[in-house]
Amino acid sequence: MDSLPATGQADSPAATPADDTPCDRAASAPEHPARLPGFHRLAVTERLQLLRSRGLLTQADHRALTSGAQRLEPAQADKMIENVIGVMGLPVGLGLNFLINGKDYVVPLVVEEPSIVAALSAAAKLVRGCGGFTTASDRPLLIGQVQLTGLAHSGKARTALLQRRDEIINLANSLHPNMVARGGGVADVEVLIHAAPDGGPDMLVLHLLVDTCDAMGANLVNTMCEGVAPLAEAITGGKACLRILSNLTDRALVRASAVIPAHALAGKGHDGGQVRDGIILANDLALVDPYRAATHNKGVMNGVDAVALATGNDWRALEAAVHAYAARGQGYRALTRWSRNAQGDLVGSIELPLKVGTVGGSLQANPMVAINHRLLGSPGARELAEVMAAVGLAQNFSALRALVTDGIQQGHMTLHARSVAMAAGATPPMFEQVVERLLADGEIKLWKAQLIVAELGGQAAPGQAASGHPRAAGTQEWAAGHGKVILLGEHAVVYGRHAIAAPLPLAIRARVEDARDGTTLLIPRWGIEQRLPQQPAHPGSFLQSLTLLLERLGLDRRALRIQVAPEMPRAMGLGGSAALAVAVIRALDRHCALGLDDASVCALAFECETIAHGTPSGIDNTVATHGEALLYRRGEPATIRPLALKQPLPLVIGLSGSESLTARMVARVRQAWRQHPARYERIFDEIDVLTRHALDALQAHDLGELGELMNICQGQLNALQVSSREIEELVQLAREHGALGAKLTGGGGGGAVIALCPDGGARVVRAMRDAGYQALEVSFG
């Protein structure tokens, strides 16, 4: 059915190789509103907060989505259709990375089929790097039909109607003067003669070609047909029968195109030219074979219908128009064309009829529809149709590319496991554990999922982490790397000063098994299922780190399946990349009996951190490896002093919803330091003094003093320009609701805040969650 494989959503560390091979034409800055790196790895509340911070959601929309107020209520539904008994929900996702006619779009999609959103985002990312989609459209006209029968002479009747064309148009437009005032109305008429199928008298059909502006226009056109029918009868002497619009909107054609250089298609062991030629051949079959064309075009409509549902448009009318248009001429054929230009690029185009609307009562009855229109930038009907065409072409490209490389089922394992877990009745606390158990067992069956659900008994498994995610089953088989917080010393530690760090009760776990063909990285909770590419991996990605690890350990020619179960959010300044590296290194060591000691694990993890962050201090990989609180100072060798605390340290972690861009923040601080070395050395010295005082406060368990030092350190970090609006809001919320001290932790630019809460963190957690953030209580020591 031309659905798509989940090869890792765009912007994931395991993005497809083609996504990691940018074209040479245009690459947008990652902070652009349409580019939301790592979006699929965030929790729902974190996604909403990120959209709010990027200006894609208004405060009112953010509040509605956070509280669930956007959902259609039964009382509202009862006003929309008859015999209402309830409301059925469908997921609303976002297609990211779309660049259309030089403009960026975040595209809302309503669809229940797994992988469509991920594949669209990945395709849009690839095409955006090659210049984006180009679209165009005709003036969209709806056709209203008046059927006339009982004519003495059909040819004379046709001539008579055309001679009184202006009178017919004026009468029709008088029925909707406001539409005419907006530049719409009947643009022209045409008259068709049809022979009766039973050999009886001819039928004559009067067409009104109506521009309904931004309205879908069905009721408007039907009213016009009713209004002009008596005049048509008087002119022709016939009898008006049907008076209704046509859903074959071939006067509202929309076109989209994209050009992709062959080298951008390379990956997964496939040459770019081979992938290009395979896509062309697959499309050629759909141009001549109606059986293939039906599936081909259904894949196109996977994307188009998802946008139509999200924007409140009549997807049934769109389906009827599109498939009727595909069947014009001698047979049913593909809506798309894929070919090769003189430069060897893959050139794709689509043409299809799309008459949509952006105004009207039916569009405004569902509150979620209004939010989706605002997410799109409140486009007019013509612009919305062009977005739909680009989405349809992107969906078709993803499907064809999958078919000619790995096949349509490759990569579906994770998504299939999630669907099976849901069907088995897995509750939210156990859901991720059920998925991981299914994947670990390799038997993704409903009965197996039901057994796991019954075993867990509807409760979170023992040992549930503080994040709320249950640990993977059979933890004795899994290796672990620890997350961390830095109490004081961020950024200054890169320049040889002290930092205090502590492990979190949040970890990343990994296990390794032998495989048959190649090495695959599987991280279900982050939506990643990716085979290690033959081509060089994207710089800075974990695939690049994994390639390095396998080479260092002599495992680069061995086929392995690496499954990862994270119990902590990624890219939130909590040491996730180091924890991931340590977990995978230890899992490789355990499965392959390598005999690595802690020093070797830590050194390999530091190499991975260098790939991820450029100039790491070494503190993250050290805590991830040893799992204990420590005072750390960079050097050859590094100074590492384990800390034994008198009592546990109670903290609240607040997540900003924006990724902590450690490499970027480190680079920003380094650039500022190079420009003003004396000024920044003083700041680093001041942070170092605070850190050493904090060490004394920790050892004396003087939490009041420690909180004060944390507050002062946050000011210094703000001076380094590594804080953010969300971080400052979280810090203020924590202090206002009882925290003795609060500051960012990690690289900054987003990520997380830690708050010291000796009197209990429940108030702080509640305040952060009420403001739309995620928060959790932890302690260590």
C-alpha positions in Angstrom: 0.0 0.0 0.0 3.0 2.3 -0.5 3.4 3.0 3.2 6.9 3.8 4.4 9.7 2.3 6.4 10.8 3.8 9.6 14.4 4.4 8.9 14.8 6.9 11.7 13.1 10.2 11.5 14.8 13.2 10.0 17.3 14.8 12.3 17.8 11.7 14.4 21.3 10.5 15.1 20.5 7.5 12.9 19.1 9.5 10.0 19.3 7.7 6.7 22.5 8.1 4.8 20.8 10.0 2.0 19.5 12.5 4.6 23.1 12.8 5.8 24.3 13.6 2.3 23.2 17.2 1.7 22.8 18.6 -1.8 25.0 21.4 -2.9 22.3 23.9 -3.6 20.8 25.2 -0.4 20.9 24.1 3.2 18.9 26.0 5.8 20.1 26.9 9.3 19.0 24.2 11.8 17.3 26.8 14.0 14.8 27.7 11.3 11.2 27.2 12.5 10.6 24.4 10.0 13.7 22.5 11.2 13.2 21.0 14.6 16.1 18.6 15.2 15.3 15.6 17.4 11.6 16.6 17.6 10.4 13.0 17.5 12.6 12.1 20.5 10.9 14.6 22.7 7.9 14.0 24.9 4.6 15.5 23.8 4.8 18.3 26.3 8.4 19.1 25.3 7.3 19.3 21.6 4.6 21.7 22.5 7.0 23.9 24.5 9.5 23.8 21.6 6.8 24.9 19.1 5.8 27.7 21.5 9.4 28.8 21.8 9.8 28.9 18.0 6.7 31.0 17.6 4.8 28.3 15.8 2.1 28.1 18.5 0.4 31.0 20.2 0.2 31.0 24.0 -3.5 30.2 23.7 -2.9 27.3 21.3 -0.1 26.0 23.6 -2.4 26.1 26.6 -5.2 24.4 24.6 -2.9 21.6 23.4 -1.3 21.1 26.9 -4.7 20.9 28.6 -6.5 19.0 25.9 -9.0 21.8 25.3 -8.5 21.5 21.6 -10.3 18.1 21.5 -13.7 18.0 19.8 -16.4 17.5 22.5 -19.5 15.3 22.0 -21.7 18.4 22.3 -19.8 20.1 19.5 -19.9 16.9 17.4 -23.7 16.7 17.9 -24.0 20.0 16.0 -22.0 18.7 13.1 -23.7 15.4 12.2 -26.8 13.4 13.2 -27.1 10.6 15.8 -23.9 11.4 17.6 -22.8 9.0 20.3 -19.2 10.0 20.8 -16.0 11.3 19.2 -13.2 9.2 17.8 -9.6 10.6 17.9 -6.8 10.3 15.5 -3.1 11.3 16.0 -2.0 14.7 14.9 1.7 14.8 13.9 3.9 17.3 12.2 5.8 16.9 8.9 9.0 18.8 9.3 11.6 20.3 7.0 9.4 21.4 4.2 10.8 24.1 1.9 8.2 25.1 -0.8 8.9 27.9 -3.2 11.5 29.2 -0.8 9.2 29.3 2.2 9.4 27.0 5.2 6.4 25.0 6.4 5.6 22.8 9.4 2.8 20.6 8.0 0.1 19.2 10.4 -0.9 15.6 9.5 -3.8 13.5 10.8 -3.0 9.9 10.1 -3.0 6.6 12.1 -0.6 4.6 9.8 2.9 4.4 11.3 5.9 5.7 9.5 4.1 8.2 7.2 5.1 11.3 9.3 8.7 10.1 9.7 9.2 9.3 6.0 7.7 12.6 4.9 10.0 14.5 7.2 13.0 12.6 6.0 12.1 13.2 2.4 11.4 16.9 3.0 14.8 17.2 4.7 16.6 15.7 1.7 14.7 17.8 -0.9 15.2 21.0 1.2 18.9 20.5 0.9 18.5 20.3 -2.8 16.6 23.6 -3.1 13.2 22.5 -1.9 9.9 21.9 -3.8 8.6 24.1 -6.5 4.9 24.4 -6.9 2.3 26.1 -9.1 -1.4 26.0 -9.6 -4.2 27.1 -11.9 -6.9 29.4 -10.7 -9.0 26.8 -8.8 -12.5 26.5 -10.3 -15.4 24.2 -9.2 -17.8 22.9 -11.8 -21.5 23.1 -11.2 -23.6 20.9 -13.4 -27.2 21.4 -14.6 -28.5 18.4 -16.5 -31.1 19.2 -19.2 -33.3 16.5 -20.8 -36.3 16.3 -23.2 -34.6 18.5 -25.8 -36.0 18.8 -29.4 -32.6 19.6 -30.8 -29.6 19.3 -28.5 -27.2 21.3 -30.9 -29.6 24.3 -31.1 -30.1 24.2 -27.3 -26.3 24.3 -26.7 -26.0 27.3 -29.1 -28.8 29.1 -27.4 -27.2 28.6 -23.9 -23.8 29.9 -25.1 -25.4 32.9 -26.8 -26.9 33.9 -23.4 -23.7 33.2 -21.5 -23.5 36.6 -19.9 -27.1 36.4 -18.7 -26.5 33.0 -17.1 -23.3 34.2 -15.4 -24.9 37.4 -14.1 -27.8 35.5 -12.6 -25.5 33.0 -10.9 -23.3 35.7 -9.5 -26.3 37.7 -8.2 -26.9 34.8 -5.8 -23.6 35.3 -4.1 -22.5 38.9 -4.4 -20.1 38.7 -1.6 -18.1 36.1 -3.4 -17.9 38.3 -6.5 -16.8 41.2 -4.3 -13.9 39.0 -3.1 -12.8 38.3 -6.7 -14.6 35.1 -7.1 -17.9 33.9 -8.7 -18.7 32.3 -12.1 -15.8 32.8 -14.4 -17.3 31.1 -17.5 -19.8 28.5 -18.7 -19.5 25.6 -21.0 -22.1 23.2 -22.5 -21.6 19.5 -23.2 -23.8 17.1 -25.1 -23.9 13.4 -24.1 -25.6 10.6 -26.0 -28.0 8.7 -23.8 -26.6 5.2 -23.0 -29.9 3.5 -24.0 -30.0 5.2 -27.4 -32.6 7.7 -26.3 -32.5 11.5 -26.8 -29.3 13.3 -26.0 -28.6 14.9 -22.6 -27.2 18.4 -22.4 -25.1 19.5 -19.4 -24.5 23.2 -18.6 -21.3 23.7 -16.6 -20.8 26.7 -14.3 -17.1 27.3 -13.7 -17.0 28.9 -10.3 -14.1 30.5 -8.4 -15.1 30.0 -4.7 -12.0 31.9 -3.4 -10.8 30.3 -0.1 -14.1 28.4 0.5 -14.5 24.8 -0.4 -17.7 26.0 -2.0 -19.9 23.0 -2.5 -23.0 24.7 -1.0 -22.3 27.9 -2.9 -22.1 26.1 -6.3 -25.1 24.0 -5.6 -27.1 27.1 -4.9 -26.0 28.6 -8.2 -27.0 25.5 -10.1 -30.4 25.6 -8.5 -30.7 29.3 -9.3 -29.9 29.1 -13.0 -31.8 25.9 -13.7 -35.2 27.7 -14.5 -33.4 30.1 -16.9 -31.7 27.2 -18.6 -35.1 25.4 -19.0 -36.6 28.6 -20.5 -33.7 29.0 -23.0 -33.7 25.4 -24.2 -37.2 24.2 -23.7 -35.9 21.2 -21.8 -36.3 19.9 -18.3 -33.6 20.4 -15.6 -32.9 17.2 -13.7 -29.7 17.1 -11.7 -28.4 20.5 -10.3 -25.2 19.8 -8.3 -21.4 20.4 -8.3 -18.9 17.9 -9.7 -16.1 16.5 -7.6 -13.9 16.1 -10.6 -12.0 19.3 -10.1 -9.8 19.2 -13.2 -10.0 23.0 -13.4 -8.1 23.2 -10.1 -4.9 21.5 -11.1 -1.8 21.8 -8.8 1.7 20.9 -9.7 4.8 20.2 -7.6 8.4 19.3 -8.6 11.8 18.6 -7.1 15.3 17.9 -8.4 17.6 15.6 -6.5 21.2 15.0 -7.5 22.1 11.4 -7.8 24.8 11.6 -5.1 22.2 12.6 -2.6 20.4 9.3 -3.1 23.4 7.1 -2.2 23.4 5.1 1.0 22.6 1.7 2.6 25.1 0.2 0.2 23.4 1.5 -2.9 24.9 3.8 -5.5 23.0 7.0 -6.1 22.7 6.4 -9.8 21.2 2.9 -9.1 18.6 4.4 -6.7 17.7 7.0 -9.2 17.2 4.5 -12.0 15.3 2.2 -9.8 12.8 5.0 -8.8 12.4 5.9 -12.5 11.7 2.2 -13.4 9.2 1.8 -10.5 7.3 4.9 -11.7 7.3 3.7 -15.3 5.5 0.5 -14.2 2.8 2.7 -12.5 2.4 4.6 -15.8 1.4 1.5 -17.7 0.0 -1.0 -15.1 -3.2 0.0 -13.3 -2.6 -2.6 -10.6 0.6 -0.9 -9.6 -0.8 2.5 -10.3 -3.5 2.0 -7.7 -1.0 1.3 -5.0 1.3 4.0 -6.2 -1.4 6.7 -6.1 -2.7 5.4 -2.7 0.8 6.2 -1.4 0.6 9.7 -2.7 -2.8 10.2 -1.0 -1.3 8.9 2.3 0.2 12.4 2.5 -2.5 14.5 0.8 -5.3 13.0 2.9 -3.4 13.5 6.1 -3.1 17.2 5.4 -6.7 17.4 4.3 -7.9 15.8 7.5 -5.7 18.1 9.6 -7.1 21.2 7.8 -10.7 20.2 7.9 -11.1 19.5 4.1 -13.2 16.9 2.4 -10.7 14.2 1.8 -13.4 12.0 0.2 -14.0 14.6 -2.5 -10.2 14.9 -3.0 -9.9 11.1 -3.4 -12.7 11.0 -5.9 -11.2 13.8 -8.0 -7.6 12.5 -7.9 -8.5 8.9 -8.9 -10.9 10.1 -11.6 -8.2 12.4 -12.9 -5.7 9.5 -12.9 -8.2 7.4 -15.0 -8.6 10.0 -17.7 -7.7 8.9 -21.2 -7.0 5.3 -22.1 -6.5 3.9 -18.6 -5.7 4.5 -14.9 -2.1 5.6 -14.4 0.4 7.2 -11.9 0.0 10.8 -10.8 3.7 11.3 -10.6 6.6 11.4 -13.2 10.2 10.6 -12.3 12.9 11.0 -14.9 16.6 11.9 -15.3 17.8 15.2 -16.6 20.9 16.0 -18.7 23.0 16.5 -15.5 22.0 13.0 -14.2 19.7 14.4 -11.5 16.5 12.7 -10.5 13.6 14.9 -11.4 10.1 14.3 -9.9 6.8 16.0 -10.7 3.2 15.6 -9.8 0.0 17.0 -11.2 -3.4 16.4 -9.5 -6.7 18.2 -9.0 -7.0 19.7 -5.5 -9.8 22.1 -4.7 -9.6 22.8 -1.0 -10.8 25.5 1.4 -9.5 27.5 4.3 -12.6 29.3 5.5 -16.2 28.4 6.3 -18.2 27.0 9.2 -17.4 23.4 8.7 -13.7 24.2 8.9 -14.1 26.2 12.1 -16.3 23.7 13.9 -13.4 21.6 15.1 -11.0 23.6 17.3 -8.0 21.5 16.4 -8.4 22.4 12.7 -8.0 26.1 13.5 -4.8 25.4 15.4 -3.5 23.3 12.4 -4.2 26.2 10.0 -2.2 28.5 12.3 0.7 26.0 12.4 0.8 26.2 8.6 0.9 30.0 8.7 -2.8 30.5 7.9 -2.4 29.9 4.1 -5.1 30.7 1.5 -6.8 27.8 -0.3 -4.4 28.0 -3.3 -1.3 27.9 -1.2 -2.7 25.0 0.9 -3.3 23.0 -2.2 0.3 23.6 -3.3 1.5 22.4 0.1 -0.6 19.3 -0.3 0.9 18.6 -3.7 4.4 18.9 -2.3 3.5 16.5 0.5 2.1 14.0 -2.0 5.3 14.1 -4.1 7.5 13.7 -0.9 5.4 10.7 0.2 5.7 9.1 -3.3 9.5 9.7 -3.3 9.9 8.1 0.1 7.9 5.0 -0.9 9.7 4.5 -4.2 13.1 5.0 -2.7 12.3 2.4 0.0 10.9 -0.1 -2.6 14.1 0.1 -4.7 16.5 -0.1 -1.7 15.5 -2.1 1.4 12.0 -3.0 0.4 8.9 -1.5 1.9 9.0 -3.7 5.1 12.6 -2.8 6.0 12.6 -0.7 9.2 9.0 -1.5 10.2 10.0 -3.7 13.1 9.9 -1.0 15.8 6.7 0.6 14.6 5.1 -2.9 14.2 6.1 -3.7 17.8 4.5 -0.4 19.0 1.3 -1.2 17.2 1.2 -4.7 18.6 1.9 -3.5 22.2 -1.0 -1.0 21.9 -3.3 -3.7 20.5 -2.4 -6.0 23.5 -3.6 -3.3 25.9 -0.2 -2.1 27.2 -0.8 0.7 29.7 1.4 3.9 29.5 3.7 2.9 32.4 4.5 -0.4 30.8 4.3 0.5 27.1 7.9 1.0 26.3 8.9 -2.1 28.3 6.5 -4.2 26.3 7.9 -2.9 23.0 11.5 -3.5 24.1 10.6 -7.1 25.3 9.0 -7.8 21.9 12.0 -6.5 20.0 14.4 -8.4 22.3 12.5 -11.6 21.9 12.3 -11.2 18.1 8.7 -12.5 18.1 6.5 -9.5 17.4 3.1 -11.2 17.8 -0.1 -10.2 19.5 -0.2 -13.3 21.7 3.4 -12.6 22.9 2.6 -9.0 23.7 -0.5 -10.1 25.7 1.7 -12.5 27.7 4.1 -9.7 28.5 1.2 -7.4 29.5 -0.3 -10.1 31.7 3.1 -10.7 33.3 3.6 -7.0 34.1 0.0 -7.0 35.5 -0.8 -3.5 34.4 1.8 -2.0 36.7 5.2 -0.4 36.1 7.9 -3.0 36.5 10.0 -3.1 39.6 12.9 -0.8 39.3 11.1 1.8 37.3 13.3 4.7 36.8 12.7 8.2 38.1 11.9 9.3 34.5 8.7 7.3 34.6 10.1 4.8 32.0 10.3 1.2 33.2 13.6 -0.4 32.8 14.0 -3.0 30.1 13.3 -6.5 31.0 16.1 -8.8 32.0 18.4 -6.0 33.1 21.1 -8.5 34.0 21.5 -8.9 30.2 21.9 -5.2 29.6 24.9 -3.0 30.0 24.4 0.6 31.3 25.8 4.1 31.1 24.8 6.7 33.6 23.3 10.1 33.0 24.6 13.1 35.0 24.0 16.5 36.3 26.7 19.2 36.9 26.1 21.0 40.1 28.6 23.7 39.4 31.4 24.3 36.9 29.9 24.0 33.4 32.0 25.5 30.6 34.7 26.6 33.0 35.7 22.9 33.3 36.6 23.0 29.6 39.2 25.6 30.5 40.9 23.6 33.3 38.7 24.6 36.2 36.9 22.4 38.6 33.4 21.0 38.2 31.2 18.9 40.5 29.1 16.2 38.8 26.9 13.4 40.0 25.2 10.4 38.3 21.5 10.3 37.9 19.2 7.4 38.6 18.5 7.7 34.9 20.5 5.5 32.7 20.8 4.2 29.1 21.0 0.5 28.7 22.2 -1.5 25.7 22.5 -5.1 24.6 24.1 -6.7 21.6 23.3 -9.9 19.6 24.7 -11.5 16.6 22.9 -10.6 13.3 22.9 -12.1 9.8 23.5 -9.1 7.6 25.3 -5.9 8.7 25.1 -4.0 12.0 21.8 -2.4 13.0 21.2 0.2 15.7 17.8 -0.1 17.4 16.5 2.6 19.8 12.7 2.1 20.0 12.0 5.0 22.4 13.7 7.4 20.1 12.1 5.9 16.9 15.5 4.8 15.5 16.0 1.6 13.6 19.0 2.1 11.3 21.5 -0.1 9.6 25.1 1.1 9.8 25.8 2.8 6.5 28.4 1.7 4.0 29.1 5.4 3.3 30.6 7.7 6.0 28.0 8.6 8.6 26.8 12.1 9.2 29.5 14.1 11.2 28.7 14.4 14.8 26.1 11.6 14.7 26.1 8.5 17.0 26.4 6.4 13.8 29.8 8.1 13.3 30.7 7.2 16.9 29.5 3.7 16.5 31.6 3.2 13.3 34.6 4.4 15.2 33.9 2.1 18.1 33.6 -1.0 15.9 36.8 -0.1 14.1 38.7 0.4 17.4 37.4 -2.9 18.9 38.0 -4.9 15.7 34.3 -5.5 15.2 33.7 -3.6 11.9 33.3 -6.8 9.9 31.0 -8.5 12.3 27.2 -8.4 11.9 25.6 -7.2 15.1 22.2 -6.0 16.4 22.6 -3.3 19.0 19.4 -2.5 21.0 19.3 0.5 23.3 16.8 1.2 26.0 17.1 4.9 27.2 15.5 5.8 30.5 16.4 9.5 30.1 15.6 12.2 27.7 18.1 12.9 25.0 19.9 16.2 24.2 18.8 17.8 27.5 22.2 18.4 29.0 22.0 15.3 31.2 24.9 13.4 29.6 22.8 11.3 27.3 25.4 11.1 24.5 28.1 9.8 27.0 25.7 7.4 28.6 24.8 6.0 25.2 28.4 5.6 24.3 29.3 3.8 27.6 26.2 1.6 27.4 27.0 0.5 23.9 30.7 0.0 24.6 30.0 -2.2 27.6 27.4 -4.2 25.7 29.9 -4.8 22.9 32.4 -5.8 25.5 30.0 -8.2 27.3 28.8 -9.9 24.1 32.1 -10.1 22.3 34.2 -10.9 25.5 36.6 -8.1 24.9 37.8 -7.7 28.5 37.7 -3.9 28.6 38.4 -2.2 32.0 36.8 1.0 33.1 39.7 3.1 31.9 39.4 1.7 28.4 35.6 2.2 28.4 36.0 5.8 29.6 38.7 6.5 26.9 36.5 5.2 24.1 33.5 7.1 25.4 35.7 10.3 25.4 36.4 9.7 21.7 32.7 9.5 21.0 32.1 12.7 23.0 34.7 14.4 20.9 32.7 13.4 17.8 29.5 14.7 19.4 30.7 17.9 21.0 34.0 18.9 19.5 36.0 19.8 22.6 34.4 17.9 25.6 35.8 18.3 29.1 35.7 14.6 29.8 33.4 14.9 32.8 30.4 13.3 31.1 32.1 10.1 30.0 33.8 9.8 33.4 30.5 10.0 35.3 28.8 7.8 32.7 31.5 5.2 33.2 32.1 5.2 37.0 28.6 6.2 38.1 29.6 8.2 41.2 29.6 11.8 42.3 33.0 13.4 41.8 35.1 16.6 41.7 36.6 16.8 38.2 39.4 18.8 36.7 40.6 18.4 33.2 44.3 17.6 32.6 46.8 15.0 31.7 45.9 13.0 33.7 42.5 14.4 34.8 42.0 15.1 38.5 39.1 12.9 39.6 38.1 12.9 43.3 35.1 10.7 44.3 32.7 12.5 46.7 31.0 10.7 49.6 28.0 12.8 50.7 26.6 12.7 54.2 23.0 12.6 53.1 21.2 12.3 49.7 20.9 15.5 47.8 17.3 16.2 46.7 16.9 17.8 43.3 14.2 18.6 40.8 15.1 18.4 37.1 13.1 20.6 34.8 13.3 20.0 31.1 13.1 23.1 28.8 11.7 21.2 25.8 14.6 22.7 23.7 17.6 20.6 22.9 20.8 21.4 24.7 23.1 22.1 21.8 26.3 21.4 23.7 28.7 21.6 20.7 27.2 24.9 19.6 27.4 26.4 23.1 30.9 25.3 23.6 31.9 26.8 20.3 30.1 30.1 21.2 32.0 30.4 24.5 35.3 29.5 22.8 34.8 32.2 20.2 34.0 34.8 22.9 37.0 33.6 24.9 39.3 34.1 21.9 38.0 37.6 21.4 38.3 38.6 25.0 40.5 36.1 26.8 41.2 38.1 30.0 37.5 38.9 30.5 36.4 35.2 30.1 39.3 33.9 32.1 38.0 36.0 35.0 34.5 34.5 34.6 36.0 31.0 34.6 38.0 31.8 37.7 34.9 33.1 39.5 32.9 29.9 38.6 35.9 27.9 39.9 35.8 29.7 43.2 32.0 29.0 43.4 32.6 25.4 42.7 35.2 24.9 45.4 33.0 26.7 47.9 30.2 24.4 46.8 32.4 21.4 47.6 32.8 22.6 51.2 29.0 23.2 51.4 28.3 19.6 50.1 30.7 18.0 52.6 29.1 20.0 55.4 25.6 19.4 54.0 25.0 23.1 54.2 22.2 23.2 51.6 21.4 26.9 52.1 24.9 27.8 51.1 24.9 25.4 48.2 21.7 26.8 46.9 23.0 30.4 47.1 26.1 29.3 45.2 24.0 27.7 42.5 22.0 30.9 42.1 25.2 32.9 41.7 26.6 30.4 39.2 23.5 30.7 37.1 24.2 34.4 36.8 27.7 33.6 35.6 26.4 31.1 33.0 23.9 33.7 31.8 26.8 36.1 31.4 28.5 33.4 29.2 25.3 33.6 27.0 24.5 29.9 27.4 21.1 30.3 29.1 17.8 30.7 27.3 14.3 32.1 27.8 13.0 28.7 28.8 15.9 28.1 31.2 15.4 31.4 32.9 11.6 30.7 33.3 12.3 27.3 34.8 14.9 28.8 37.2 12.4 31.5 38.3 9.6 29.0 38.8 11.8 26.8 41.0 12.9 29.7 43.2 9.4 31.0 43.5 8.1 27.6 44.7 10.6 26.8 47.4 13.9 25.8 45.7 17.0 27.0 47.6 18.9 27.3 44.4 18.4 26.7 40.7 20.6 26.8 37.6 21.0 25.2 34.2 23.0 22.0 34.0 25.2 20.9 31.1 26.0 22.8 27.9 23.0 25.2 28.0 21.2 26.7 25.0 18.2 24.7 26.2 18.3 21.4 28.0 17.6 21.1 31.7 17.5 23.0 35.0 18.4 21.5 38.4 16.7 22.9 41.5 17.8 22.2 45.1 14.6 21.3 47.0 15.4 19.9 50.6 11.8 20.5 51.7 10.4 18.3 48.9 10.2 19.1 45.3 6.5 18.4 44.7 5.6 22.1 44.5 8.4 22.9 42.1 7.5 19.9 39.9 3.8 20.9 39.8 4.7 24.6 39.0 6.9 23.5 36.1 4.3 21.1 34.7 1.6 23.7 35.0 3.7 26.0 32.9 4.0 23.3 30.2 7.4 21.8 31.0 8.4 18.3 32.1 9.8 17.8 35.5 10.8 15.0 37.9 12.3 14.6 41.4 15.7 12.8 41.8 18.3 12.4 44.5 21.8 11.1 44.7 24.4 10.5 47.3 
